[in-house]
Structure formats: structure tokens, C-alpha cells
Amino acid sequence: MGLNGSLNAEAFRFMAQLGVQDVVLNTPPVPVKDGKWELVDLVGVKNRVDEFGLKLTAIENTQIDMRHHMIAGGPRFEEQLENMLETIKNIGESWYPGIHHELAVSPFLSNRTRGCRLGSAWHAYDSEIEAWPNVIDWDFSLSSAWECLETWVKEATPVAEKYGVKLGLHPVDPPMEIVGGVPQLLFNFENYKRLIDIVDSPYNSILLCQGSFAQMLGADWMMGKAFTT
């Protein structure tokens, strides 16, 4: 079961009551220190989950500002790359077997609107909006996007292997070719195959998000056939 952005005791108790064993934390509130997550803070998060008899099996995403230059070829590319490699090392030493990540440099492509039943909130995406504001202020091409991804995979996979952290890359959600002026890559089967071919390792893997793959215009069955055997 997943938990988004908090270490809420009530949510953890609810999971335990349901008989949940494995927990995925989406962007947990780990403090960013000098551009990375430190070992002591990650151990604290794990201990918090352990208190409720649960097992933290994966983390989904770091804060966007830890990696946006690395993803989009910004002036701080090398700095953020080194910090993310150190973060993977610290995650592994904290005994997390996996981290799910994405090539996003902006928040979710939706807004949260209240007004559902009993005042609950829901995420909505409006395809009629003509323009999404640019989220970077430098030029960034499709070929540069692939260069950044290939550098990341080649650098990160050996570190992930050494420290036992499986990397799973999330597809673009929804699958679009450009978001906020930034070329996107993982919106179809061919590009996912190219990702896997960069480094042949179980530690360079994909996050099999059924909701995203189902939107890939006929590629959903190819994804399942190619990547689940």
C-alpha cells in the first residue's frame, strides 16, 4: 500500500489493521541536506514505519528540486547527479530494496479540486488547457533528454547494484511528448525498450504503472508481454 508525502500515524495504523505488510512511501518528508538525503534521516523514516509492524519496501520519488537539472540538462547537472548517486547509496544502506523515480521536472499534471461527495478532494486533468507553463529557463532538446537519461542510467545502475537498490522508472503520466517545455521520453513502448537496452541489468527496470500504460494507444498489451516475462 502506498502513502503520499507523510508519515501519518493514523494511516500506518489503518494499514496494519488491514493486514498490509509492505509500504511504499511517495516523496516522504526526508530533509534535503546539501542536495541529498542523508543516511541518518532515511534510517529514521524506516524506524517510523517499523513502529507499526510494517515493512518499507520502496520509496517513490525524491523532491523535484533534487533532480530537475539532472533530468533536464541544467547548469547543475553534474552536482545533482553526484547527489542522487549518494542518495541511492544511502537508501541502500538504510535497507530499502527499491526506489521508483520519474523524469518529471514539474509537479503532477493536475490540480486538486474540492467539491466531491462529502467534501473530498480529487485530482483532475484538463486537456482543453492550451498551454502548460514552461518549467525551465534554458534550451533543452529531445536528443539532450536522451543524453541525460543515458548518463543517469549508466552512472546510477552500478551504484544501485552495489547497494542492492532496484531502480524503477515511471512512465509519463499522462503519456505526452512535451510537458512544460521539456521533452518527455517514456510515453511509448519503443522508448521504454530503448531505456532497458541502455544497461542490461535487473537494477535498471521499469515501474509497471498500469494506469499510464493503458493510455499508450494500443501499446499496453506490448508492455505487458515484453516487460512481465
Secondary structure, 3 states (H helix, E strand, C coil): CEEECCCCHHHHHHHHHHCCCEEEEECCCCCCECCECCHHHHHHHHHHHHCCCCEEEEEECCCHHHCHHHHHCCCCHHHHHHHHHHHHHHHHHCCCCEEEECCCCCCCCCEEEECCHHHCEEEECCCCCCCCCCCCCCCCCHHHHHHHHHHHHHHHHHHHHHHCCEEEECCCCCCCCEECCEECCCCCHHHHHHHHHHCCCCCEEECCCHHHHCCCCCCHHHHHHHHCC
